[in-house]
Amino acid sequence: MEVHCTRPRCPRPQNYFADLDDITTLKTAQQKYCTTCGMPLMLDGRYVPIKLLGKGGFGAAFLARDRRIPGMRQCVVKQFQPAGSLTSTQLQQAQQMFEREAEVLAQIGNEHEQIPDLFAFFPVIVNSLQPGQQDQFFYLVQEYIDGQNLEEELYQKGKFSEQKVLEVLQEILKVLKFVHDKGIIHRDIKPSNIMRRRDGKLFLLDFGAVKQVTNTSSGSAAASTGIYSMGFAPPEQMAGGQIFPSTDLYALAVTTLILLTGQEPTKLFDAYSNQWQWRMQVTVKPHLADILDKMLLPAANQRFQSADEVLEALCYQLIPPTVLPPPRPQPQQQPRSIQSQPAFSTLELLGGAAFSGFEGALVAIALFSLVKSPIVTLSVASVILGILIFAQTRRWIEKFDLLIIPAITFAIVLFFPFLQGGLGIEAVAILAVAASLVAISLTAVFRLIYKLLSLIL
């Protein structure tokens, strides 16, 4: 099993432990340590990071398995690890942001189905890479949303239709209504912080920049601490002034424009006129366009003051949320198998190699008997062999097919002597078997080399 070290700047964070491939051993194994830097790998004794999901200015996120939950539930482990040279004040502020995200998720994550649940929040103190010193890291473990964010969706599928952005507005406005009613302002609404799960449900992520206020009315709010994404923040947030629920509504409108146009905010905002210039790039109903323009007004008191007001203004255009049928339950997989095609066993690999060698030899002999040209024979045989190997990787050819197909090919060569190239059927059989043994040997050697490299790297 591959386990990823979470220590920042670890030169070789990937680790491989063959014994953890067994799920029973994984449940009971003692602590494992990074073979390069000595960092504990089983965080809090239970969370096993297996893949780096991404890094930001203040942390990193890892896909992990919870070995104490039946089925080895997947989760996201976020680590606080500020990058660059920060002053003590900035470091303290960043740590407070991270802790605030844990507090907010603990408060609201379990109360709303479109906000990830919080599973754990804990520190880890380890010996530093510098002799005689210690490092302290903070970890937050939350629900893993299996899907892609709207930024990725926009990149892969192109601009959103009016119907699709109405769906996004409807769902996220409902989440913001819940969040604002709890006295919380998100402050970082953008496409990459909205995740679409595989069944179509939308989730609001990344509460690290939230601000809690004592009163969410339009007349009072908290001061901004300058944490925002450039292009999405309204003037009051960029100026470090007071922020309001309409601050989130402004960012949601910018998000909608990006989804509709496929353009960056800087290309839609005209600094000379201090206005958003976007209507000429899309075709939407005037009513929706007017609503978005009102959400984008520079003065906070001129915008809609709550998510409810926007939902009411949209009322006749809103559509039922599009949620795909839940996926069929899949058979339980080992922790290592996070891929669409099941992994091949050693027996399957060697059997496939024997099939490819035997079939390749028969095809080459038959082709040479017909065309008498080594170059043409080699070229055509290579193409046919490549197709057969690809069919095996897709599992179009497997199990008994690996016996039936060579048997049919051999029978054809047997009953049509002119395909034997003048060798005789006995010589053809010997060459085919020899080719299969060579293929098995080469496959075994390459698999051994791969295992050794996995252990080293």
C-alpha positions in Angstrom: 0.0 0.0 0.0 1.2 3.5 -0.8 1.3 5.9 2.1 2.0 9.6 1.6 4.2 11.5 4.1 2.6 14.8 5.3 5.8 16.5 6.5 6.3 19.7 4.4 9.4 19.5 2.1 9.9 15.8 2.7 12.2 14.9 -0.2 10.5 11.5 -0.9 7.0 11.5 0.6 5.8 8.4 -1.2 6.2 5.2 0.9 5.2 1.7 0.1 4.4 -1.0 2.7 3.6 -4.4 1.2 2.1 -5.7 4.4 -0.6 -3.0 4.4 -2.0 -4.4 1.2 -3.8 -6.8 3.4 -6.9 -5.1 5.0 -6.7 -7.2 8.2 -3.0 -6.2 8.7 -3.9 -2.5 8.0 -6.5 -2.5 10.7 -4.0 -3.8 13.4 -0.6 -2.6 12.2 1.5 -0.5 14.5 2.6 3.0 13.6 4.5 3.4 10.3 7.1 6.0 9.7 8.3 7.7 6.6 11.4 5.9 5.3 13.0 9.2 4.3 12.2 11.7 7.1 10.8 9.6 10.0 7.4 11.4 10.1 4.6 9.3 11.6 2.3 8.2 8.8 -0.8 7.0 10.6 -2.2 10.3 11.8 -3.9 10.2 15.2 -3.3 6.4 14.9 -6.0 6.0 12.4 -5.9 8.2 9.3 -3.6 6.9 6.5 -2.9 9.5 3.8 -2.6 7.8 0.4 -2.6 10.7 -2.1 -1.8 14.5 -2.2 -4.9 16.3 -3.4 -3.4 19.8 -3.5 -1.5 22.6 -1.8 -2.3 26.2 -0.9 -0.7 29.1 0.8 -1.6 27.9 4.3 -1.8 24.1 3.9 -2.1 20.9 2.0 -4.9 18.4 1.6 -4.6 14.6 1.3 -6.9 11.8 0.4 -6.8 9.3 3.3 -8.4 6.1 4.6 -9.8 5.8 8.1 -8.6 2.4 9.2 -10.9 2.3 12.3 -14.1 2.5 10.2 -15.5 -0.6 8.5 -14.9 -0.3 4.8 -11.9 2.0 5.4 -13.9 5.1 4.8 -12.2 7.8 2.6 -11.8 11.2 4.0 -9.8 14.4 3.4 -7.0 15.3 5.8 -6.1 19.0 5.7 -2.8 20.0 7.2 -1.9 23.6 8.4 1.5 24.3 6.8 1.9 28.0 5.9 4.3 28.7 3.1 6.8 31.6 2.8 8.1 34.0 5.4 5.3 35.0 7.7 5.5 37.4 10.6 4.4 36.1 14.0 1.2 38.0 13.6 0.5 36.5 10.2 1.3 33.0 11.4 -1.1 33.4 14.3 -3.8 34.8 12.0 -3.3 31.8 9.6 -3.5 29.3 12.5 -6.7 31.0 13.7 -8.2 30.6 10.2 -7.4 26.9 10.3 -8.9 26.4 13.7 -11.9 28.5 12.8 -12.6 26.2 9.9 -12.7 23.2 12.3 -15.0 25.2 14.7 -17.4 26.1 11.9 -17.5 22.6 10.4 -18.1 21.2 13.9 -21.0 23.7 14.3 -22.7 23.4 10.9 -21.2 20.4 9.0 -23.5 17.9 10.6 -26.5 20.1 10.3 -26.5 20.6 6.5 -26.1 17.9 4.0 -24.3 20.2 1.5 -21.5 21.1 3.9 -18.8 18.5 4.6 -18.9 16.8 8.0 -16.0 17.3 10.4 -14.5 14.0 11.6 -11.5 15.2 13.7 -9.2 18.0 14.6 -5.9 17.4 16.3 -2.2 18.5 16.6 0.9 16.3 16.0 4.2 17.1 17.6 7.3 15.5 16.1 11.0 15.8 16.1 12.1 18.4 13.6 14.6 17.8 10.8 16.7 20.3 12.6 18.5 18.5 15.5 17.2 19.4 18.9 14.0 21.0 17.7 10.4 20.0 17.5 7.7 20.8 14.9 4.0 21.1 15.6 1.4 20.4 12.8 -2.4 20.8 13.0 -4.7 18.4 11.1 -8.4 18.7 10.2 -10.2 15.6 8.9 -13.4 16.1 7.0 -15.8 14.2 4.8 -14.5 13.4 1.3 -16.7 14.6 -1.5 -16.1 12.3 -4.5 -16.5 14.5 -7.6 -15.1 17.6 -9.2 -15.4 21.3 -8.4 -17.0 23.7 -10.8 -13.7 25.2 -11.9 -12.7 21.7 -13.1 -16.1 21.1 -14.6 -15.9 24.4 -16.5 -12.5 23.5 -17.9 -13.5 20.0 -19.0 -17.1 20.6 -20.3 -17.1 24.3 -21.3 -19.4 27.2 -20.4 -22.5 26.6 -18.4 -26.0 27.0 -19.8 -28.5 29.4 -18.2 -30.3 26.4 -16.8 -27.1 25.0 -15.2 -26.2 28.3 -13.6 -29.8 28.6 -12.2 -29.3 25.2 -10.6 -26.0 26.3 -9.0 -27.6 29.6 -7.8 -30.6 27.7 -6.3 -28.5 25.2 -4.4 -25.8 27.5 -3.2 -28.2 30.3 -2.2 -30.0 27.7 0.0 -26.6 26.8 1.6 -25.8 30.5 2.1 -29.1 31.2 3.7 -28.4 28.4 6.3 -24.8 29.7 6.8 -25.8 33.4 7.2 -28.6 32.4 9.6 -25.9 30.9 11.8 -24.1 34.2 11.9 -21.4 33.1 9.5 -20.1 34.8 6.3 -18.1 32.5 4.1 -15.9 35.2 2.3 -14.4 33.0 -0.3 -17.2 31.9 -2.7 -15.7 30.8 -6.1 -16.0 27.9 -8.6 -13.2 25.9 -7.0 -15.0 26.0 -3.6 -18.2 24.5 -5.0 -18.0 20.7 -5.5 -20.3 18.6 -7.5 -20.5 15.1 -6.2 -20.9 12.2 -8.6 -24.6 12.0 -8.0 -25.0 15.7 -9.0 -25.4 17.3 -5.5 -23.5 20.5 -4.9 -21.4 21.2 -1.8 -19.9 24.4 -0.4 -16.3 23.8 0.7 -13.4 25.6 2.3 -14.6 27.4 5.4 -11.1 28.5 6.3 -11.8 32.2 5.6 -15.2 32.4 7.3 -16.1 35.3 9.6 -18.5 34.9 12.5 -20.6 37.9 13.4 -22.9 38.6 16.2 -25.6 40.1 14.1 -26.2 39.3 10.4 -28.5 42.2 9.7 -27.6 44.7 7.0 -26.7 47.3 9.6 -23.8 45.6 11.3 -21.0 43.1 10.5 -17.5 42.3 11.3 -14.4 43.9 9.9 -12.6 42.0 7.1 -9.1 40.7 7.8 -8.0 40.9 4.1 -8.5 37.2 3.3 -10.2 36.8 -0.1 -9.7 35.7 -3.7 -8.8 38.5 -6.1 -11.6 39.3 -8.5 -14.3 37.7 -6.4 -14.2 40.1 -3.5 -16.4 43.3 -3.4 -14.9 46.7 -2.6 -15.7 46.6 1.1 -13.8 43.3 1.5 -10.8 44.4 -0.5 -10.6 47.6 1.6 -10.5 45.6 4.8 -13.8 47.2 6.0 -17.0 45.6 7.2 -18.4 42.6 5.5 -22.0 41.5 5.2 -24.1 38.6 3.8 -24.2 40.6 0.5 -20.4 40.2 0.4 -21.0 36.5 -0.3 -23.8 37.3 -2.7 -21.3 39.5 -4.7 -18.8 36.6 -4.9 -21.6 34.2 -6.0 -22.6 36.5 -8.8 -19.0 36.7 -10.0 -18.9 32.9 -9.9 -22.0 32.8 -12.0 -20.5 35.1 -14.6 -17.4 32.9 -14.9 -19.5 29.8 -15.4 -21.6 31.5 -18.1 -18.7 33.1 -20.0 -15.7 30.9 -19.3 -13.7 34.1 -18.7 -11.6 35.2 -15.8 -13.0 38.0 -13.6 -10.2 40.4 -14.7 -11.5 40.1 -18.3 -15.1 40.9 -17.3 -14.6 43.9 -15.1 -13.9 47.3 -16.7 -11.7 49.2 -14.3 -12.2 52.4 -16.3 -15.9 52.5 -15.8 -15.8 50.5 -12.6 -18.5 48.2 -14.0 -18.9 44.5 -15.0 -19.1 44.2 -18.7 -20.5 40.7 -19.4 -23.9 40.8 -21.0 -22.6 41.0 -24.6 -20.8 37.6 -24.1 -23.8 35.5 -23.1 -27.5 35.0 -23.9 -29.7 34.9 -20.8 -33.1 36.1 -19.8 -33.1 39.9 -19.0 -34.6 39.1 -15.6 -31.6 36.9 -14.6 -29.2 39.4 -16.0 -30.8 42.2 -13.9 -30.6 40.1 -10.7 -26.9 39.4 -11.3 -26.1 43.0 -12.0 -27.8 44.0 -8.7 -25.8 41.4 -6.8 -22.6 43.0 -8.3 -23.3 46.6 -7.3 -20.2 48.2 -5.7 -22.2 49.5 -2.6 -23.1 46.8 -0.2 -26.4 48.5 0.8 -27.5 48.6 -2.9 -27.3 44.8 -3.4 -29.7 42.2 -2.2 -29.3 41.9 1.5 -29.9 38.2 2.0 -30.0 34.9 0.1 -33.7 34.8 0.6 -34.2 38.1 -1.3 -32.3 36.6 -4.3 -34.3 33.4 -4.2 -37.5 35.4 -4.1 -36.4 37.5 -7.1 -35.5 34.4 -9.1 -38.6 32.5 -8.0 -40.2 31.8 -11.4 -36.9 30.9 -13.0 -35.8 28.4 -10.3 -35.7 24.8 -11.3 -35.8 21.6 -9.3 -32.2 20.6 -8.3 -30.8 18.1 -10.8 -29.6 15.1 -8.8 -28.6 12.0 -10.7 -29.7 8.5 -9.5 -27.3 7.2 -6.8 -24.6 4.9 -8.2 -25.0 1.2 -7.8 -23.3 -0.2 -4.8 -19.8 -1.5 -5.7 -18.2 -4.5 -4.1 -15.8 -3.7 -1.3 -12.3 -3.0 -2.6 -8.9 -3.2 -0.9 -7.6 0.2 0.2 -5.1 0.3 -2.7 -7.8 0.0 -5.4 -8.9 3.5 -6.1 -9.2 3.1 -9.9 -11.9 2.2 -12.4 -10.4 -1.1 -13.6 -9.6 -3.8 -11.0 -6.0 -4.6 -10.6 -4.5 -7.6 -12.4 -3.2 -10.4 -10.2 0.2 -12.0 -10.8 -1.4 -15.1 -12.3 -3.5 -13.0 -14.7 -0.4 -11.1 -15.8 1.6 -14.2 -16.5 -1.4 -15.9 -18.2 -1.8 -12.9 -20.4 1.9 -12.9 -21.3 1.7 -16.6 -22.3 -1.3 -15.9 -24.4 0.3 -12.9 -26.1 3.6 -14.8 -26.8 1.8 -17.9 -28.2 -0.7 -16.0 -30.3 2.0 -13.5 -31.6 4.2 -16.4 -32.8 1.3 -18.1 -34.6 0.2 -14.9 -36.3 3.8 -14.0 -37.4 4.4 -17.5 -38.9 1.1 -17.4 -40.8 1.6 -13.8 -42.1 5.2 -14.6 -43.2 3.8 -17.7 -45.1 1.5 -15.3 -47.0 3.5 -12.2 -47.7 7.1 -13.4 -47.6 8.3 -10.0 -46.4 9.9 -9.8 -42.9 9.1 -6.0 -42.6 5.5 -6.3 -43.5 5.1 -9.4 -41.3 6.7 -7.7 -38.3 4.6 -4.5 -38.8 1.2 -6.3 -39.2 1.9 -8.8 -36.4 2.9 -6.0 -34.0 -0.4 -4.2 -34.7 -2.4 -7.3 -34.1 -0.5 -8.2 -31.0 -1.0 -4.6 -29.7 -4.7 -4.9 -30.2 -4.8 -8.2 -28.3 -2.8 -6.7 -25.4 -5.1 -3.7 -25.3 -8.2 -6.0 -25.3 -6.7 -7.7 -22.2 -6.1 -4.4 -20.4 -9.8 -3.6 -21.0 -10.8 -7.1 -19.9 -12.5 -7.8 -23.2 -10.3 -10.9 -23.4 -9.9 -12.8 -20.1 -10.2 -16.1 -18.4 -11.2 -18.9 -20.8 -10.7 -16.6 -23.8 -7.0 -16.9 -23.2 -7.3 -20.7 -24.0 -10.0 -20.6 -26.7 -8.5 -18.0 -29.0 -5.0 -19.7 -29.2 -6.7 -23.1 -29.7 -8.7 -21.7 -32.7 -5.7 -20.0 -34.2 -3.6 -23.2 -33.8 -6.4 -25.3 -35.4 -6.5 -22.9 -38.4 -2.7 -23.3 -38.9 -3.0 -27.0 -38.5 -5.7 -27.5 -41.1 -4.1 -25.1 -43.7 -0.5 -26.3 -44.1 0.4 -23.4 -46.4 0.2 -21.2 -43.2 3.0 -23.2 -41.6 5.8 -21.5 -43.6 7.2 -24.8 -44.5 8.2 -25.6 -40.9 5.7 -28.4 -40.2 3.2 -28.3 -37.4 5.6 -29.7 -34.8 8.1 -26.9 -35.3 5.2 -24.3 -35.3 4.0 -25.6 -32.0 7.5 -25.5 -30.5 8.1 -22.0 -31.6 4.7 -20.8 -30.3 5.4 -22.4 -26.9 8.9 -21.0 -26.8 7.5 -17.5 -27.5 5.0 -17.8 -24.7 7.8 -18.8 -22.2 9.9 -15.9 -23.3 6.9 -13.5 -22.8 6.3 -15.0 -19.3 10.0 -14.5 -18.3 10.1 -10.9 -19.5 6.8 -10.1 -17.7 8.1 -11.6 -14.5 11.4 -9.7 -14.7 9.6 -6.3 -15.4 7.1 -6.9 -12.5 10.1 -7.6 -10.1 11.8 -4.4 -11.3 8.6 -2.4 -10.7 8.3 -3.8 -7.2 11.9 -3.0 -6.3 11.6 0.6 -7.7 8.4 1.0 -5.7 10.2 0.1 -2.5 13.2 2.4 -3.3 11.2 5.4 -4.5 
